């Protein structure tokens, strides 16, 4: 470790629980942040600020104007760019000691091992339970600590799962019971609560890396900024939990279309593997309809919809209210671009 790095982190290493040995442990750590929105971008920012050496940033979405009030380090220059790439670029410019790998992809059971393999800890910044259950099952099967977070309105939640020493996410929220209709679109979310939850997540991740004690291991921390109130709830291990019992007979429902936490936005996967040359879409799509282009995404307007096209054929479609409506628009888009 060079003298410049040691000087930069001199105030942090002065903390007795960290020291230079702790900084070296943080520098050696590999952390996956899945979902780089409000909570995830804050967590990534403070993980890098603490000296974590490698961050894998995974997110399926692009930056929309309604995201900007709660994304740490992101501004109008990043509109319509993939969130993971925008966050990665800002971290690299500020934290030369942290290597980042942005991945613009939908995390699923089928690709979890490919995307998450080799990481020491998973920080969950996602906004839907299909992704969370995939994370939970991968973490349990591969003995990777899983730091669960959520934030909505003025309330946040955190817990650290590490079976078999602790219960898992499905002990707390069994898979079939996850159909909550609340989202940041319907009940809102504040910048302060996502920032606080992301900061707490980065703190707890660092404590895990440094083998420091924590109160959220197997417990759920609820933070309510209306008070403010901080409440710990013991999570009981469920005897019939298929994940903890290593018999996941219940399968996670995978739909090709899923509504995201946003202004009537859906993520739609193609039925078959596709590899697109995004630059070729400049010929197929009228110039006046093109919103933004990059190596990773092609964004254009189609009637009342804003469509983001990724290299794999995956689409993020705006101004749709149901998954069926999203599938219909997706079929029209694929006919248009393939």
Secondary structure, DSSP 4 states (H G I P E B T S, - for coil): --HHHHHHTHHHHTSTTTHHHHHHHHHH-EEEEE--SHHHHHHHHHHHHTT-SEEEEEE--B--GGGGGG-TT--GGGTTSBHHHHHHHHHHHH-TT-EEEEEES---TTTHHHHHTT-SEEEE--SSHHHHHHHHHHHHHHT-EEEEEEEEBTEEEEEEE-TTSS--HHHHS-GGG------HHHH-B-HHHHHHHHHHHHHHHHHHHTT---S-BTEEEEEETTTTEEEEEEPPPPTT-TTTTT---SPPP--SEEE-SSSSEEEE--SS-----GGGHHHHS-GGGEEEE-SSEEEEEETTEEEEEETTS-EEEES--SHHHHHHHHHHHHHHH-
